[in-house]
Amino acid sequence: MTEKKESKSFLKKFGKWAPIIGGAWIVLNIIAPLALLRIPAVQEYLVALGNKLPFNIPGLG
């Protein structure tokens, strides 16, 4: 009986943090890179980096 009570409290604690962790993951992995790609300095850096590669990647240049 006490195990069920402990597991419920664990799920309640995890349930409270799940939306925060999920939102942070979305921001860090989707929104932040897309925002960085809109900055002209970052675009120039990526173009220069792509030109330095010793091989050709289709669709990159």
TAKAPE-V582227 format. One line per field, one symbol per residue. ss: DSSP state (H for helix, E for strand, C for the rest). psi: psi as a letter, one per 30 degrees, with the letter a starting at -180 (. if undefined). burial: b if it has 16 or more other C-alpha atoms within 10 Angstrom, else e. Layout:
ss = ???
psi = ???
burial = ???
This chain:
ss = CHHHHHHHHHHHHHHHHHHHHHHHHHHHHHHHHHHHHCCHHHHHHHHHHHHHCCCCCCCCC
psi = efeeeeeeeeeeeefefeeeeeeeeeeefeeeeeeeffkeeeeeeeeeeeffkglkjkff.
burial = eeeeeeeeeeeeeeeeeeeeeeeeeeeeeeeeeeeeeeeeeeeeeeeeeeeeeeeeeeeee
